[in-house]
Amino acid sequence: IILLTEQTIQVGDYVQLQTGVDGEVKKISIRATIVRTFNGEDVIVPNSEFVSSRVNTWSYGDNWRQLKIPFGVSYDTDPDEVVRLAKEAAREVAITKEDASHPVRVLFEGFGNNSLDFSIRPWCLMKKGHAGMLSEYYFVLFRKLKAAGIEIPFPQTDLHLKSISPEVLAMLQQNAASSGQVEGANMAGKNGGRDIGV
């Protein structure tokens, strides 16, 4: 009755519940609400869940919603160039909507372990849910960065072994020579042992 009279949730709204259910409200009855998820499932949600728990709605008041698309680039990259390319990429995606109150923004989020971390903050109008939205941005962004020669890094680990036994050293040298996976191994005697940088 509260939902039906106050109309804080209406048919056609896109909602996200604390239980993890998210989708479009298809029907509101006295005891339960039907939510169609973006996977095509119809979930029957007791109305008490809407009244007693926090509900995120993407279409209450208006349909504007800001997305967040995080990504990282190599430390050798010019941040200003990344911002320029990311804005271009966002504006090429058809669902992006922009006006004076809803500009496309690119934020420099910080210095990651392996990358300079950024995020694109475009606005869109919620009409058919968010399924596939982020994928569209990543496709365009990847092509932009690759065409500009900007590297998208992956986690890397430097391993330094000290005072290694001659037997293990010989095995590492043999594996490096046969597999070709270790390049430029730097081996030097140090304090009576071996110092290997991989």
N, C-alpha and C positions, 0 to 999 in steps of 0.2 A: 504493500500500500504506500509506503514511504517513497519507493522508487517511482511508482506510477503518479503520485501526486506532486512530488518535488521536481521530477523530471531532470534530476542531475545526470542520469544516464538515459539515453534515448536510443531507439532503434537506428542503426547506421553509424553509431559511435564506434571508434576503435579504442579498445581498453586493454590494460595490462594489469593483472591481479598479482597480489603478493605470492600466490601459489604457483605463479609461472605461466598461467593461462593468458594468452594474448590473442586478440582477433577482433572481429566485427560483431557487434550486438545485433542479432537477428530477430529476437522476440523477447518480450518481457511479460511474464505472467505473474499471478499472485504469489506463487511460491518459488519460482525459479526463473532464471534468464538463460536463453540460448546464445552461446558465443561461438561463432564460426572461426576456427583458427586458420592461420595462413597455410596450414597443411591440408585444409579441407575437412577437418574434423568438426563435428558439432558437439560442444561441451555444455552439459546442463549444470549451471552454477546456482547453488542456493542463494536466494536474495540476501540472506543474512550475511553472506560474504561481502557483498557490496556495501552493506550498512555498517558492519563492524570493523572492516579492514580498509586500509588505504588502497585506492584505485587510481592508477594513472590513466588518463584519457588523452588521446592525441587529437581529439576533435571537439572538445568542449570550448565553446566561445568562438573559436575559429579553427580552420584546418591547417594553419601554418605549423610546421614542425621543423626543428633544426636537427640535422643528422651530424654524427661525428665519425669521420673516416681517418683512423690513425695509420701512420706509415713511417718508415725510417729510411734514411739515405746515408751514404758513406760520409765519413768525417772529412773527406777531401772536397766535398761539395760546397758550393757557394749558397748559403741560406737564402739570399735574396732571389737567386735564380730558381730555387725550389719553390718559393712562395709564388713567383710569377707563373711557373708551369702548373702548379697545383690549382691556382685560380682559373687558368685557362681550361684545365681538365674538367673542373667542376661546372663551368659554364657551358661546356659542350654536352653535358648530360641533359637529356630532354626534360627530366623531372625537376631540375633545378629552377627555382623561382627567385627572382631578385628584384628588390625595389629599395627605396631610400631607408626604409625601416628594417629591411631584411637583407643586408649585404652578404656576399660570400666572403668568408674570412678564412685565413690560413694561420694557425698558431704554431709557434716554435715551442714545443712542449718541454724540451730539455735535452740533456746529454745522456744517452743510453749507454749500455755496456759495449755495444757494437755499432751504434748508429746515432746520428742526429735525429731526434724524434719530433715529428710534426703531426698535425691533424688538420683536415679540411672540415670546415663548419658551414655547409650549404643549407639553404632552406628549401623546403618543398611543400606542396599542398597534399595533405593526406586524403586520398580518394579511394584507393583500392588496397590499402595496407602497405606494409613496408617490405614485404617479401621480395628479395632480389635487388633492393635499392642499392645496398652497399656494393654488391657485385658490379653494378653498372659503373660506379665511380672507380673501382679498382681497375677494371678493364681499361678505361680511358687513361687513368693516371699511369698505369704500367707502360702503355704505349708512349706516352709523353716523356717519361723519364728515360726509357730505353732509347728513343730517338735522340735525346739530348746527351746520351752517353753517361747518364748518372747511374751509379751503381746502387742497387738495393742489397744491402749487406745481409749476411747470415751469420749466426753465432760461430765464433772461432775461439780456439783455446791454444795458448802457447804452453808447451810442456818442456820443462828444464830438468834434466836428470844430473845429479852430482854423485861423484864417488861410485860410479857404476862398475860392476865386476867385468873383467875381460871377456868372460863367456857371454854375458848379456850384451856387451858392446859388439861382439862379433856377430851375434844373432841379429841385432838391429841393423848392422851394416849389410848383412846378407839380405834381409827383408827389404831394405831400402833399395838395394841394387836390383833385386829380382822383380819387385812389384812396381817400382817407379812411383809409389805414393808419397814418399818422403823426398823432397828436393832441397838441395842446398844445405845438407846437414853440416853443422859446424862443430867439429870435434877438436878439443884441445886438452892437454893434460893440465890438471889443476889440483894442487895440494895432494899430490900422490894419487889422484883418482882421475875421472874423466868428466868433462863438462860438455853436454850435448844440447844444442838448441834446435828444436824442431818447429 
